[in-house]
């Protein structure tokens, strides 16, 4: 059974950094674009970043552009989200998800375009 599991969350001071990992098991996701989403308390889940299946294309929501970097290692079946200069507004549960499609040209940012989801990892940024 295909699974995604996030790790690397935790408590960090404002201005600090965290690196999230999303490890896949049960099948390879090397031909799926991957996305990162987050959900803050009382808010809807929102798109954060995406990376194409080959790793050659990335896309970020405006609020994290320049601070977050998404990458992947298909040999390890793992996707990463490097988060720098964190602010309290970044506090949320972070989820990784796999695109429903394979070998897609371009990226998708909607929840409904993703078929597999991890359980999430909590990121808390203290001011």
Secondary structure, 3 states (H helix, E strand, C coil): CCEEEEECCEEEECCCCEEEEEEEECCCCCCCCEEEEEECCCCCCEEEEEECCCCCCEEECCCCCCCEEEEEECCCCEEEEEECCCCHHHCEEEEEEEECCCCCCCCCCCHHHEEEECCCEEEEEEC
